[in-house]
Amino acid sequence: MKLDIIGDIHGCYGEFQELTIKLGYDWNSEGIPINTNGRKLAFVGDLTDRGPNSLKVAETVSALVKNSLGYYVPGNHCNKLYRFFLGNKVQHTHGLETTVAEFEALDKMKKKEIRENFIHLYENSPLHMILDNGKLVIAHAGIREDLIGKPAKKVKTFVLYGDITGEKHPDGSPVRRDWAKQYKGDAVIVYGHTPVKEARIVNNTYNIDTGAVFGNKLTALKYPEMEIVSVPSSMPLVEEKFREI
C-alpha cells in the first residue's frame, strides 16, 4: 500500500494542488489528482474553513473517495460543516463562516450538489481508519492505542478533538494532553488537528498539520517511505496558533 497522507488543508486549495503535483500527481480535466504509479491520497480531515477555497477542496476529496482514489477521515471542522448541511443549529465561528459564505454565494443547483456530496462523504467515512493490515491508523486528532478499532461512539470525542482535559486556553481553545508521548503501539498513527511548525514525530505517531491556513506550510507523509513533503503557504503567518502541546 502506497499512500500520500495530507495534513489539515482548511480550504487552501492552491497549496493542495501544488503539494499533489510535487508528489507526482497529474490533475485531469475533471479536476482530480491522479497518480500513475499506483499511489493514492489520504486525508486527516479538516478540509474546510478559514481558507479561501473550502468547497473546492471538499469537492475534490469527495470525488477522490467516490472513485476509490483516496481515503478520508473527518475532522472536527468537517463534523461542524456536516451538521450545518443537515440543517442543525451550529455557530458560524472558528472558520465555518468562511465556508458558509462560499456556499451561500452559489446557485440553488450547485448548493444541492455540494451539500449532497459532502453529506455522502461524511456519512460513509469512518471516524478513524485502519489500513495496511493494521500497520497504519489515520485519525484526525490522533487516537490512544486502547481505542483503535473501537466503535464510533467510543472514539468520537478523542479522534475529533484530541485528548481534551476540559480546561481552556486564554483564547478559548481546549487544553489537550500529549497522548502521543504515552503511545507504545506498533501501528503508525498519522494525524493533524494541532498546528505545529514542523511535522511532529513521537513514538511512531506523526502530526502532519503544519498550519497551512495559518501561513506556515501544507505537509504530506509518504507511506511506507515515511518521507515528509511540504509546500509553503500563501496565507499570512499567525504565530500564536503554533503553541507547545
ABEGO torsion letter per residue (X at the ends): XBBBBBBBAGGBAAAAAAAAAAAGBBBBAAGBBBBAAGBBBBBAEGABEGBABAAAAAAAAAAAAAAGABBBBBBAAAAAAAAAAAGBBBBBBGGAAAAAAAAAABBAAAAAAAAAAAAAAAAABBABBBBGGGABBBBAAEBBAAABGBBAAAAAAAAAAEBBAGBBBAAGBBBBBBAAAABABABBBBBBGBBBABBBBBGGBBBABAGAAAGBBBBBBBOAAGBBBBBBBABBBBAAABBBX
